[in-house]
Amino acid sequence: MMQPRFILSSLGLSLMIATLSAHAAGLSSEHSAFGTTADGTAIDKYTLSNSHGVHASIITYGGVLQSLIVPDKNGKADDVVLGFDDVAGYQKNGTVYFGATIGRFGNRIAGGTFKLDGKSYQIPLNDGPNSLHGGSQGFDKRVWKAEPSKEKDWVGVTLTYVSADGEMGFPGKLETHVTYSLNEKNELRIKYSATTDKPTVLNLTNHSYFNLAGAGNGDILKQVATLHASHYTPVNATLIPTGEIAPVVGTPMDFLKPTAFGKNIKAVHPQLKFAEAKQGGYDFNWVLDTKGNVGKLAADVRDPESGRHLQLFTTEPGVQLYTGNFLDGTVVGKAGKVYPHWGAFTLETQHYPDAPNQPKFLSTRLDPGKVYTQTTVFKFL
Ligand code: BGC
């Protein structure tokens, strides 16, 4: 009788030590079921936590950042990203892309078509005359494989998706890995890598809709943004870049100094009307002055009321700031909250939209033998 009891108690002790050392590091990761898709595929949720009360939940459907809990200046926690409580919410509202991993091609491709080495390719049109976010069944609608990732000072999860040659019209079998990681500095980092077996084009991003006052707690017009971007890429009426790289100075696109989203959103300016014909809005690509230096601050948003403060760092040359212009109070999200017009902002780090058709833009081509990488960090102060 003595021996089994001894074994049990030493097992208990070692379990306790494991828990304590996880606490000492301050970081932990939890894995649970998140329901099933309409065709019965099981979806998992991974929650990454640190000791400052930040919790990031990622689901294997769409590689979606489903929830991001961040304390405010008084320590009150709230979820700062829009989303749904179940898989059906994501499947029924496929065109909002809440929190999704976007691929193969973030933002628009004019006419859904491009040429590579003299051959034309056609992506399904899912945004008027253009293709958006990789066509009608992009990476946001795929089920990813997930595995916890291990790295000193970070807790993370790596998602993997293999896209078949010709999927959504894109050439090459493409293997993509996306690692979400959290550390004790309140940095949520997203690292992407991809390889192909044929020349192709690629532009990956994350489509989180942030509201620093908490998702579903009104609009973001009083939140104050700084974009370290002296230029942007003006668009035509279908939001395809004209090819010009224009200065922001003297336009409502000037966020070089801290400026509330609402300050100029209703200004009379043709670009704002292209983004949202009735009331105006932002939905443009800014050319970052950081030029791919992930060590430099690319953008900054503060909510004066809650005191939440978000900083953006990225290896990408551009960022799409979209102010939820198409939200109209009909989408019901987590905890039954309704997301109003201008109820969030996105910071989609990317190469410029329609790059495959724009000779003046940085190339989005990926060749066999090369590895595509991109890193973006959302840091909460
Ligand atoms: C696009 C918007 C679009 C939104 C949701 C953004 O990246 O730029 O025009 O409405 O995604 O689909």
Residues whose N, C-alpha, C, O or C-beta is under 5 A from the ligand:
A	BS01	BGC	T95 V96 D283 Y322 F326
